[in-house]
Amino acid sequence: MDRIYLNAIQGRTKVRTITSKPKGKFYFGEGQPLYEANIPTISLVPGPDYLCVVGGNGYIEKIDLDLMYEQIETFTKVVSAIDHAKTEELGTAEPASFSLLGLLVKEG
């Protein structure tokens, strides 16, 4: 999935992103149920701090429309690449990284 995503961001002018794999039982994004079923996933987790602040106009002026457009384009490319890939090319979900917090949740 990293390869698919990294190929999809080629040519972008604004890239503020990282790829990561889950730590312990924590998976951030809408793909958690798929990940738990061992299905490889890619999730978009935008997290600007201003989305958590109350402002008179909702801080709409802080939205970077060019970045948003490039993110939408990227995920269109990602979905198309996944749709056209053979199952064996996608592989299986990697196991989560070790996490003490994840261990506590699992044991707890």
MDTraj code that builds the backbone (N, CA, C; nanometers):
import mdtraj as md
import numpy as np

residues = "MET ASP ARG ILE TYR LEU ASN ALA ILE GLN GLY ARG THR LYS VAL ARG THR ILE THR SER LYS PRO LYS GLY LYS PHE TYR PHE GLY GLU GLY GLN PRO LEU TYR GLU ALA ASN ILE PRO THR ILE SER LEU VAL PRO GLY PRO ASP TYR LEU CYS VAL VAL GLY GLY ASN GLY TYR ILE GLU LYS ILE ASP LEU ASP LEU MET TYR GLU GLN ILE GLU THR PHE THR LYS VAL VAL SER ALA ILE ASP HIS ALA LYS THR GLU GLU LEU GLY THR ALA GLU PRO ALA SER PHE SER LEU LEU GLY LEU LEU VAL LYS GLU GLY".split()
xyz = np.array([
    [0.0816, -0.1187, 0.0000],
    [0.0000, 0.0000, 0.0000],
    [0.0863, 0.1256, 0.0000],
    [0.2014, 0.1172, 0.0683],
    [0.2928, 0.2323, 0.0637],
    [0.3305, 0.2648, -0.0804],
    [0.3636, 0.1608, -0.1571],
    [0.4048, 0.1818, -0.2956],
    [0.2928, 0.2490, -0.3749],
    [0.1709, 0.2006, -0.3575],
    [0.0572, 0.2591, -0.4293],
    [0.0403, 0.4055, -0.3909],
    [0.0447, 0.4337, -0.2619],
    [0.0260, 0.5712, -0.2162],
    [0.1401, 0.6614, -0.2639],
    [0.2641, 0.6154, -0.2482],
    [0.3784, 0.6981, -0.2880],
    [0.3782, 0.7242, -0.4389],
    [0.3338, 0.6276, -0.5180],
    [0.3197, 0.6516, -0.6618],
    [0.2115, 0.7562, -0.6893],
    [0.1041, 0.7528, -0.6112],
    [-0.0086, 0.8444, -0.6346],
    [0.0247, 0.9889, -0.5992],
    [0.1228, 1.0122, -0.5132],
    [0.1551, 1.1511, -0.4770],
    [0.2587, 1.2142, -0.5697],
    [0.3079, 1.1374, -0.6651],
    [0.4052, 1.1923, -0.7592],
    [0.3445, 1.3112, -0.8331],
    [0.4203, 1.4192, -0.8419],
    [0.3756, 1.5376, -0.9138],
    [0.2979, 1.6378, -0.8291],
    [0.2685, 1.6014, -0.7040],
    [0.1982, 1.6973, -0.6183],
    [0.2916, 1.8102, -0.5786],
    [0.2360, 1.9271, -0.5567],
    [0.3170, 2.0401, -0.5131],
    [0.3079, 2.0598, -0.3624],
    [0.2062, 1.9990, -0.2992],
    [0.1880, 2.0119, -0.1543],
    [0.1717, 1.8715, -0.0961],
    [0.2717, 1.8288, -0.0233],
    [0.2644, 1.6968, 0.0385],
    [0.2956, 1.7144, 0.1865],
    [0.1936, 1.7028, 0.2677],
    [0.2091, 1.7088, 0.4128],
    [0.1529, 1.5778, 0.4663],
    [0.2304, 1.4732, 0.4540],
    [0.1767, 1.3420, 0.4820],
    [0.2837, 1.2482, 0.5347],
    [0.2401, 1.1475, 0.6031],
    [0.3270, 1.0378, 0.6445],
    [0.2507, 0.9082, 0.6210],
    [0.3228, 0.8016, 0.6110],
    [0.2580, 0.6709, 0.6120],
    [0.3078, 0.5991, 0.7366],
    [0.2197, 0.5238, 0.7958],
    [0.2576, 0.4509, 0.9167],
    [0.1727, 0.3262, 0.9273],
    [0.2174, 0.2365, 1.0114],
    [0.1341, 0.1202, 1.0375],
    [0.0870, 0.1273, 1.1815],
    [-0.0209, 0.0594, 1.2131],
    [-0.0787, 0.0690, 1.3473],
    [0.0197, 0.0294, 1.4563],
    [0.0000, 0.0880, 1.5725],
    [0.0768, 0.0538, 1.6920],
    [-0.0161, -0.0244, 1.7836],
    [0.0176, -0.1474, 1.8128],
    [-0.0667, -0.2283, 1.8994],
    [-0.2052, -0.2430, 1.8393],
    [-0.3089, -0.2131, 1.9146],
    [-0.4476, -0.2248, 1.8683],
    [-0.5015, -0.0952, 1.8095],
    [-0.4187, 0.0087, 1.7998],
    [-0.4683, 0.1384, 1.7572],
    [-0.4435, 0.1602, 1.6090],
    [-0.5520, 0.1772, 1.5366],
    [-0.5473, 0.2053, 1.3940],
    [-0.6285, 0.3319, 1.3732],
    [-0.5639, 0.4357, 1.3240],
    [-0.6343, 0.5614, 1.3025],
    [-0.6880, 0.5640, 1.1604],
    [-0.8182, 0.5762, 1.1486],
    [-0.8777, 0.5862, 1.0162],
    [-0.9954, 0.4934, 0.9994],
    [-1.0597, 0.5149, 0.8867],
    [-1.1828, 0.4423, 0.8588],
    [-1.1596, 0.2972, 0.8196],
    [-1.0349, 0.2576, 0.7983],
    [-1.0059, 0.1213, 0.7547],
    [-0.9834, 0.0209, 0.8657],
    [-1.0063, 0.0588, 0.9913],
    [-0.9769, -0.0320, 1.1033],
    [-1.0447, -0.1674, 1.0901],
    [-1.1741, -0.1772, 1.0583],
    [-1.2346, -0.3102, 1.0472],
    [-1.1695, -0.3957, 0.9386],
    [-1.1302, -0.3335, 0.8289],
    [-1.0618, -0.4084, 0.7227],
    [-0.9250, -0.4549, 0.7699],
    [-0.8514, -0.3662, 0.8362],
    [-0.7197, -0.4013, 0.8884],
    [-0.7299, -0.5183, 0.9863],
    [-0.8290, -0.5127, 1.0738],
    [-0.8468, -0.6198, 1.1715],
    [-0.8813, -0.7529, 1.1045],
    [-0.9358, -0.7476, 0.9813],
    [-0.9648, -0.8690, 0.9045],
    [-0.8468, -0.9075, 0.8157],
    [-0.7296, -0.8439, 0.8387],
    [-0.6061, -0.8717, 0.7650],
    [-0.6133, -0.8307, 0.6178],
    [-0.6918, -0.7278, 0.5894],
    [-0.7027, -0.6743, 0.4546],
    [-0.6214, -0.5450, 0.4505],
    [-0.5257, -0.5334, 0.3573],
    [-0.4460, -0.4107, 0.3488],
    [-0.5349, -0.2889, 0.3254],
    [-0.5004, -0.1782, 0.3892],
    [-0.5822, -0.0576, 0.3771],
    [-0.4969, 0.0673, 0.3610],
    [-0.5621, 0.1714, 0.3148],
    [-0.5061, 0.3060, 0.3147],
    [-0.6164, 0.3955, 0.3690],
    [-0.5848, 0.4745, 0.4687],
    [-0.6839, 0.5645, 0.5277],
    [-0.6309, 0.7067, 0.5249],
    [-0.7194, 0.8006, 0.5022],
    [-0.6852, 0.9422, 0.5085],
    [-0.7307, 0.9936, 0.6438],
    [-0.6358, 1.0445, 0.7205],
    [-0.6685, 1.0965, 0.8529],
    [-0.6204, 1.2409, 0.8605],
    [-0.7016, 1.3349, 0.8102],
    [-0.6615, 1.4746, 0.8229],
    [-0.6816, 1.5201, 0.9668],
    [-0.5883, 1.5948, 1.0188],
    [-0.6013, 1.6336, 1.1583],
    [-0.5536, 1.7723, 1.1919],
    [-0.5933, 1.8744, 1.1164],
    [-0.5516, 2.0090, 1.1545],
    [-0.6109, 2.0487, 1.2903],
    [-0.5291, 2.1066, 1.3748],
    [-0.5732, 2.1471, 1.5088],
    [-0.6925, 2.2411, 1.5060],
    [-0.6997, 2.3280, 1.4046],
    [-0.8067, 2.4271, 1.4033],
    [-0.9453, 2.3630, 1.3899],
    [-0.9524, 2.2366, 1.3482],
    [-1.0815, 2.1703, 1.3402],
    [-1.1413, 2.1432, 1.4785],
    [-1.0568, 2.1526, 1.5815],
    [-1.1017, 2.1268, 1.7189],
    [-1.1269, 2.2549, 1.7969],
    [-1.1206, 2.3681, 1.7306],
    [-1.1369, 2.4973, 1.7978],
    [-1.2661, 2.5633, 1.7492],
    [-1.3355, 2.6266, 1.8405],
    [-1.4581, 2.6974, 1.8034],
    [-1.4206, 2.8392, 1.7621],
    [-1.4617, 2.8772, 1.6456],
    [-1.4349, 3.0122, 1.5976],
    [-1.5596, 3.0699, 1.5345],
    [-1.5631, 3.2001, 1.5246],
    [-1.6793, 3.2686, 1.4700],
    [-1.7205, 3.2176, 1.3331],
    [-1.6249, 3.1959, 1.2457],
    [-1.6560, 3.1475, 1.1112],
    [-1.6055, 3.0049, 1.0901],
    [-1.5709, 2.9372, 1.1995],
    [-1.5205, 2.8001, 1.1890],
    [-1.3803, 2.7914, 1.1316],
    [-1.3123, 2.9049, 1.1246],
    [-1.1769, 2.9136, 1.0698],
    [-1.1692, 2.8626, 0.9261],
    [-1.2738, 2.8867, 0.8514],
    [-1.2805, 2.8421, 0.7129],
    [-1.1644, 2.8984, 0.6297],
    [-1.1124, 3.0145, 0.6682],
    [-1.0022, 3.0758, 0.5927],
    [-0.8727, 2.9952, 0.6032],
    [-0.8650, 2.9049, 0.6978],
    [-0.7436, 2.8246, 0.7143],
    [-0.7398, 2.7035, 0.6216],
    [-0.8501, 2.6724, 0.5588],
    [-0.8538, 2.5567, 0.4694],
    [-0.7698, 2.5868, 0.3461],
    [-0.6789, 2.4985, 0.3155],
    [-0.5938, 2.5109, 0.1979],
    [-0.6615, 2.4339, 0.0839],
    [-0.7319, 2.5067, -0.0019],
    [-0.8085, 2.4425, -0.1085],
    [-0.7198, 2.3685, -0.2081],
    [-0.5997, 2.4205, -0.2342],
    [-0.5091, 2.3519, -0.3265],
    [-0.4641, 2.2184, -0.2680],
    [-0.4318, 2.2180, -0.1382],
    [-0.3934, 2.0931, -0.0722],
    [-0.5102, 1.9951, -0.0735],
    [-0.6300, 2.0438, -0.0418],
    [-0.7477, 1.9578, -0.0407],
    [-0.7697, 1.8948, -0.1792],
    [-0.7564, 1.9754, -0.2830],
    [-0.7745, 1.9256, -0.4196],
    [-0.6720, 1.8168, -0.4514],
    [-0.5447, 1.8411, -0.4144],
    [-0.4411, 1.7415, -0.4409],
    [-0.4659, 1.6129, -0.3617],
    [-0.5173, 1.6248, -0.2397],
    [-0.5491, 1.5052, -0.1613],
    [-0.6609, 1.4250, -0.2285],
    [-0.7617, 1.4930, -0.2785],
    [-0.8710, 1.4248, -0.3483],
    [-0.8193, 1.3555, -0.4741],
    [-0.7353, 1.4272, -0.5507],
    [-0.6748, 1.3667, -0.6699],
    [-0.5940, 1.2424, -0.6334],
    [-0.5162, 1.2522, -0.5263],
    [-0.4328, 1.1405, -0.4834],
    [-0.5184, 1.0190, -0.4512],
    [-0.6245, 1.0396, -0.3742],
    [-0.7056, 0.9244, -0.3368],
    [-0.7856, 0.8689, -0.4543],
    [-0.8143, 0.9508, -0.5543],
    [-0.8743, 0.8991, -0.6771],
    [-0.7756, 0.8050, -0.7463],
    [-0.6487, 0.8450, -0.7514],
    [-0.5450, 0.7599, -0.8118],
    [-0.5259, 0.6322, -0.7299],
    [-0.5272, 0.6447, -0.5976],
    [-0.5091, 0.5288, -0.5096],
    [-0.6207, 0.4273, -0.5313],
    [-0.7453, 0.4749, -0.5318],
    [-0.8595, 0.3851, -0.5497],
    [-0.8507, 0.3154, -0.6853],
    [-0.8149, 0.3897, -0.7881],
    [-0.8018, 0.3308, -0.9214],
    [-0.6906, 0.2250, -0.9239],
    [-0.5767, 0.2558, -0.8620],
    [-0.4652, 0.1598, -0.8602],
    [-0.5033, 0.0323, -0.7851],
    [-0.5714, 0.0473, -0.6725],
    [-0.6142, -0.0708, -0.5962],
    [-0.7168, -0.1505, -0.6765],
    [-0.8091, -0.0813, -0.7390],
    [-0.9141, -0.1466, -0.8174],
    [-0.8559, -0.2288, -0.9319],
    [-0.7465, -0.1801, -0.9911],
    [-0.6869, -0.2493, -1.1048],
    [-0.5781, -0.3495, -1.0654],
    [-0.5428, -0.3557, -0.9389],
    [-0.4373, -0.4468, -0.8936],
    [-0.4936, -0.5872, -0.8721],
    [-0.4085, -0.6850, -0.8943],
    [-0.4449, -0.8229, -0.8623],
    [-0.4323, -0.8415, -0.7115],
    [-0.5119, -0.9295, -0.6562],
    [-0.5130, -0.9533, -0.5118],
    [-0.3736, -0.9833, -0.4599],
    [-0.2995, -1.0672, -0.5295],
    [-0.1656, -1.1044, -0.4827],
    [-0.0685, -0.9859, -0.4849],
    [-0.0954, -0.8858, -0.5672],
    [-0.0118, -0.7657, -0.5690],
    [-0.0347, -0.6813, -0.4436],
    [-0.1545, -0.6869, -0.3884],
    [-0.1862, -0.6083, -0.2694],
    [-0.1286, -0.6706, -0.1432],
    [-0.1124, -0.8013, -0.1419],
    [-0.0548, -0.8679, -0.0252],
    [-0.1536, -0.8744, 0.0899],
    [-0.0985, -0.8818, 0.2109],
    [-0.1809, -0.8854, 0.3316],
    [-0.1365, -0.7728, 0.4234],
    [-0.2213, -0.7412, 0.5180],
    [-0.1886, -0.6340, 0.6128],
    [-0.0675, -0.6740, 0.6961],
    [0.0236, -0.5791, 0.7166],
    [0.1389, -0.6049, 0.8028],
    [0.0930, -0.6071, 0.9474],
    [0.1586, -0.6882, 1.0294],
    [0.1209, -0.6863, 1.1719],
    [0.1533, -0.5503, 1.2330],
    [0.0777, -0.5156, 1.3357],
    [0.0991, -0.3881, 1.4039],
    [0.2341, -0.3863, 1.4726],
    [0.2904, -0.2674, 1.4856],
    [0.4133, -0.2497, 1.5609],
    [0.3857, -0.2749, 1.7083],
    [0.4885, -0.3136, 1.7820],
    [0.4738, -0.3364, 1.9256],
    [0.4394, -0.2059, 1.9954],
    [0.3510, -0.2139, 2.0913],
    [0.3104, -0.0975, 2.1682],
    [0.2744, -0.1405, 2.3090],
    [0.3350, -0.0765, 2.4084],
    [0.2988, -0.1093, 2.5471],
    [0.1526, -0.0804, 2.5744],
    [0.1033, 0.0317, 2.5193],
    [-0.0374, 0.0664, 2.5394],
    [-0.1269, -0.0392, 2.4735],
    [-0.0891, -0.0816, 2.3538],
    [-0.1651, -0.1860, 2.2851],
    [-0.1623, -0.3161, 2.3626],
    [-0.0489, -0.3473, 2.4252],
    [-0.0361, -0.4669, 2.5062],
    [-0.1284, -0.4594, 2.6274],
    [-0.1335, -0.3431, 2.6906],
    [-0.2219, -0.3250, 2.8066],
    [-0.3681, -0.3424, 2.7687],
    [-0.4062, -0.2884, 2.6521],
    [-0.5442, -0.3011, 2.6054],
    [-0.5757, -0.4484, 2.5764],
    [-0.4812, -0.5160, 2.5120],
    [-0.4996, -0.6560, 2.4755],
    [-0.5085, -0.7444, 2.6009],
    [-0.4221, -0.7186, 2.6959],
    [-0.4179, -0.7985, 2.8187],
    [-0.5290, -0.7624, 2.9152],
    [-0.5653, -0.6318, 2.9153],
    [-0.6543, -0.5731, 3.0125],
    [-0.7911, -0.6279, 3.0161],
])
top = md.Topology()
chain = top.add_chain()
for i, resn in enumerate(residues, 1):
    res = top.add_residue(resn, chain, resSeq=i)
    for name in ("N", "CA", "C"):
        top.add_atom(name, md.element.get_by_symbol(name[0]), res)
traj = md.Trajectory(xyz[None], top)
